[in-house]
Amino acid sequence: MKKVIIVGGGIGGCVSAIKLKHHGYDVTLIEKNSSLGGKINQVKKDGFTFDMGPTIVMMPHMYDEVFTYVGKNPDDYYTKTQLNPIYNVYFSKEDKVEVNTDLVHLTRFLESMGEQEASGYFRYLNDIYERYVVAKEHFLEKTFNHPRDVFNFKTLWNGLKLKTFDTAYHSVSKFVKSEKLRKLLSFQTLYIGISPYVGPSIYSIIPMVETLYGIWFFKGGMYGYIQGLERLMKEMGIKIMLNTQVDEIFISNKQAKGVVVGEDILCADLVINNTDFPYAMKHLIKNEKHRPSYTNKKLEKMDYSSSAFMMYLGLNKKLDHLNVHNLYLSPDFEGNIKDIFNATLPPTPSMYFYVPSKLDPSLAPEGHESLYVLVPIPSLKGFKQSWNEELIQTYRREILDRIASEGIIENLESHIVSETILTPKDWEEKVHAHYGATFGLAPTLKQSNNFRPQPKFKGLDHFYHTGSSIHPGAGIPIVMMSAQLCVNEVLKYDPNTEK
Ligand SMILES: Cc1cc2nc3c(=O)[nH]c(=O)nc-3n(C[C@H](O)[C@H](O)[C@H](O)COP(=O)(O)OP(=O)(O)OC[C@H]3O[C@@H](n4cnc5c(N)ncnc54)[C@H](O)[C@@H]3O)c2cc1C
């Protein structure tokens, strides 16, 4: 049985492990932290439980597919419920939109903005759905190992159909006139850490996915899914080494032959990297001659996604007026997006509030609430300030003042009984996100499809990748696609390595 070592227990690593084990490989997964999940993790403190990173479950069929792939029933491993309304969006305290994906509700809401707007929205939905089908078949579910994989008539023709040179905001603006609706259909590019004013128009796919496939909630929060995956991995006999940091990929004769952990070399027939690709290049392949396309200089020049300032607050009161997911879009939304991508802390930022204890009371003591506050901010690349205690406290103060002045949560500060803060520096240290960029390499045109690192590494045999910085990109369902592509490549290029 051929041996595979997977470095990193993020979602890409876990899904690859399960699928390769199913194909008969002997799989060992090595994770530096004390739990699996990578960015999908938990912060537990003072009786409160918070999801550390991702919270919004989109494309639930992708989550289920990992279990059905190996002949299991997902319902035996985790519990999911569909949300509706999916979230509240606050433009100010008085101006709140409850976004509901039920067609009757949705139509009523759109018509309240005018029938022209409703009609424009449905045209947007049709247009983006058609582009989504093209993107899925010709770009997302395909790898690009050779120039001919992209420079052929069929792919170029389909690329044109994607109208990808437009930006997300501009592309939705062609369909709807209301500024509010334009924002409601474009802010979601922040889910993958890019600006709607600059990011490729194909990312206006995200609000379509929310509407057509719904937003779901897992019992126990997002980490509830990882607990289900971990149980499956153990049942399948995947070896999991926690609290073990890989120091280097062991390379000989232009082949990955294993990994170096401290003084030990652990040998394998194949190595799959699930750590953030730029981190892996810089720290796990120390000799640049093995990675001429990704020298340290090149890695510095690449574009990185945004990061997140996180506050995990235990409150001694219930937040009845909030939904599970809530977004506050600042009046200066465009300005604070520009700040983020100009490496400046936005003074009047937009924010996201997540209150999972509303649906799962086990996440907070009785009568209390777990509140997760995410503020999109710049990564560490080009950021001139240092995330020391002084800056943390100053920014915390600004955020709390902003929440108070906007009246989103009354008297918030006096109800905080537990508090944890994470900054880009923590994202860099905890999960080795290069520059603390929480969504990895930015999916700009220059860094998408054939221009993005691919699952099969060029130049070193028996070495593969999966994760946010790999094609097709960030976000849990998309990383799951990268894991599937990675498995396909292993099966394609190493057919004899199967049992
Ligand atoms: C704040 C935040 C909010 C998000 N919100 C959403 C959301 O709502 N919905 C959504 O779909 N996505 C969301 N995302 C994105 C999503 O979390 C990521 O795209 C996805 O989880 C990344 O998975 P990955 O496979 O790339 O691995 P990662 O999660 O990056 O994991 C990599 C793993 O490798 C380990 N590692 C690193 N170096 C080493 C080493 N040397 N040796 C051993 N192990 C090592 C790390 O500890 C880590 O466990 C969010 C992300 C963040 C940070």
The ligand as a MOL file (V3000), in Angstrom:
LIG
                    3D

  0  0  0     0  0            999 V3000
M  V30 BEGIN CTAB
M  V30 COUNTS 53 58 0 0 0
M  V30 BEGIN ATOM
M  V30 1 C -12.1540 34.7260 9.8240 0
M  V30 2 C -12.4880 33.8140 8.6810 0
M  V30 3 C -13.7940 33.7200 8.2360 0
M  V30 4 C -14.1070 32.8720 7.1720 0
M  V30 5 N -15.4140 32.7310 6.8070 0
M  V30 6 C -15.7560 31.7650 5.9200 0
M  V30 7 C -17.1150 31.3890 5.7660 0
M  V30 8 O -17.9970 31.9330 6.4520 0
M  V30 9 N -17.4140 30.4080 4.8760 0
M  V30 10 C -16.4470 29.7580 4.1410 0
M  V30 11 O -16.7830 28.8800 3.3410 0
M  V30 12 N -15.1350 30.0840 4.3080 0
M  V30 13 C -14.7730 31.0390 5.1850 0
M  V30 14 N -13.4520 31.3070 5.4350 0
M  V30 15 C -12.4270 30.6820 4.5830 0
M  V30 16 C -12.1310 29.2300 4.9860 0
M  V30 17 O -11.9840 29.1430 6.3720 0
M  V30 18 C -10.8290 28.7810 4.3370 0
M  V30 19 O -10.8350 29.0470 2.9320 0
M  V30 20 C -10.5680 27.2830 4.5350 0
M  V30 21 O -10.9610 26.8480 5.8120 0
M  V30 22 C -9.0810 27.0650 4.3310 0
M  V30 23 O -8.7870 25.7020 4.3710 0
M  V30 24 P -7.3530 25.1520 3.9510 0
M  V30 25 O -7.5500 23.7260 3.5250 0
M  V30 26 O -6.6950 26.0670 3.0000 0
M  V30 27 O -6.4960 25.0460 5.2800 0
M  V30 28 P -6.1820 25.9790 6.5650 0
M  V30 29 O -7.4400 26.1880 7.3210 0
M  V30 30 O -5.3820 27.1430 6.1820 0
M  V30 31 O -5.3020 24.9660 7.3810 0
M  V30 32 C -3.9380 24.7470 7.1490 0
M  V30 33 C -3.4590 23.8640 8.2890 0
M  V30 34 O -2.0560 23.6100 8.1460 0
M  V30 35 C -1.4770 23.6210 9.4490 0
M  V30 36 N -0.0310 23.8600 9.3220 0
M  V30 37 C 0.5770 25.0030 8.8900 0
M  V30 38 N 1.9080 24.8390 8.8730 0
M  V30 39 C 2.1480 23.5790 9.2900 0
M  V30 40 C 3.3390 22.8160 9.4520 0
M  V30 41 N 4.5440 23.3170 9.1920 0
M  V30 42 N 3.2370 21.5340 9.9090 0
M  V30 43 C 2.0090 20.9860 10.1750 0
M  V30 44 N 0.8490 21.6760 10.0310 0
M  V30 45 C 0.9210 22.9440 9.5860 0
M  V30 46 C -2.1870 24.7460 10.1350 0
M  V30 47 O -2.0500 24.6950 11.5420 0
M  V30 48 C -3.6240 24.5110 9.6610 0
M  V30 49 O -4.3040 23.6260 10.5210 0
M  V30 50 C -13.0910 32.1370 6.5100 0
M  V30 51 C -11.7710 32.2400 6.9510 0
M  V30 52 C -11.4720 33.0480 8.0360 0
M  V30 53 C -10.0740 33.0800 8.5510 0
M  V30 END ATOM
M  V30 BEGIN BOND
M  V30 1 1 1 2
M  V30 2 1 2 3
M  V30 3 2 2 52
M  V30 4 2 3 4
M  V30 5 1 4 5
M  V30 6 1 4 50
M  V30 7 2 5 6
M  V30 8 1 6 7
M  V30 9 1 6 13
M  V30 10 2 7 8
M  V30 11 1 7 9
M  V30 12 1 9 10
M  V30 13 2 10 11
M  V30 14 1 10 12
M  V30 15 2 12 13
M  V30 16 1 13 14
M  V30 17 1 14 15
M  V30 18 1 14 50
M  V30 19 1 15 16
M  V30 20 1 16 17
M  V30 21 1 16 18
M  V30 22 1 18 19
M  V30 23 1 18 20
M  V30 24 1 20 21
M  V30 25 1 20 22
M  V30 26 1 22 23
M  V30 27 1 23 24
M  V30 28 2 24 25
M  V30 29 1 24 26
M  V30 30 1 24 27
M  V30 31 1 27 28
M  V30 32 2 28 29
M  V30 33 1 28 30
M  V30 34 1 28 31
M  V30 35 1 31 32
M  V30 36 1 32 33
M  V30 37 1 33 34
M  V30 38 1 33 48
M  V30 39 1 34 35
M  V30 40 1 35 36
M  V30 41 1 35 46
M  V30 42 1 36 37
M  V30 43 1 36 45
M  V30 44 2 37 38
M  V30 45 1 38 39
M  V30 46 1 39 40
M  V30 47 2 39 45
M  V30 48 1 40 41
M  V30 49 2 40 42
M  V30 50 1 42 43
M  V30 51 2 43 44
M  V30 52 1 44 45
M  V30 53 1 46 47
M  V30 54 1 46 48
M  V30 55 1 48 49
M  V30 56 2 50 51
M  V30 57 1 51 52
M  V30 58 1 52 53
M  V30 END BOND
M  V30 END CTAB
M  END
